[in-house]
Amino acid sequence: MTQQEKEYFIWLTNTTDKYRGLFINRSIAIEQIIEEFLSWYFGDTNSEKRIYFHELVLNNIDLTFRTKIKMFTDIVNNFLTSEFDKYKQHFTKLDNLRSKRNEFAHSKIDSRPNSLTSNFLTRDKIHLIKLKDFKLKQVILEIDILERQFDEYGQLVEDLAELLKEYIASRQALPS
C-alpha cells in the first residue's frame, strides 16, 4: 500500500465513521419518537400501561425498526383524525432513513487493494462493500448527498417530535 493509499484509507475510515454515527443517531432519535407514540397509542394516558407496553413489546428484540415504522404509519394513516394528515408526507422519508441506516450498519469500508488504488484521489464519495445474495456489492455514498439527507432527516426528527407532542396533547385532552 502506497502512502497515498494509506492516507486515503485513514480518510475513508474517519469519514465513514462520522456519517455512520450521524445517520445511526438520527435513526435512534426517530425510533424513540415512534416508540413513544406507540406507547401513548396503546397505553393511552395510563403511564403504567405505557411503560409495560414499551418494555413488553417495543423492547422485544424481534420487533424491528421496519415493523415499528409500519405500525406507526398504519396508525397515523388509518386511525388518527385528519389533523395529523400533514405528517403523512414524511412516511417515505422514514423508510429512506431506515434504508440509509442499514447501508451503514451492514456495510464495511471497501479496503480491497483495487478499490484503494483506484479511489485514493477521491474525497467526495465513501466506498463501502456488503455481502448480498452471496456476492460482494459495492455501495458508493456521495458526501454532498449524505449532507443533504442528514439535514432532511434532522427536519424529520423535528416534525415527528411535533406530531408526538400534538398527539399526546390530544390524548390528554380527552375525558378520562
Buried (B, 14 or more C-beta within 10 A) or exposed (E): EEEEBEEBBEBBEEBBEEBBEBBBBBBEBBBBBBBBBBBBBBBBEEEEBBEBBBEEBBEEEEBEBEEBBBBBBEBBEEEBEEEBEEBEEBBEBBBBBBEBBBBBEEBEBBBEEEBBEEBBEBEEBBBBBBEEEEEEEEBEBEBEEBEEBBEBBEEBBEBBBEBBEBBBEBEEEEEE
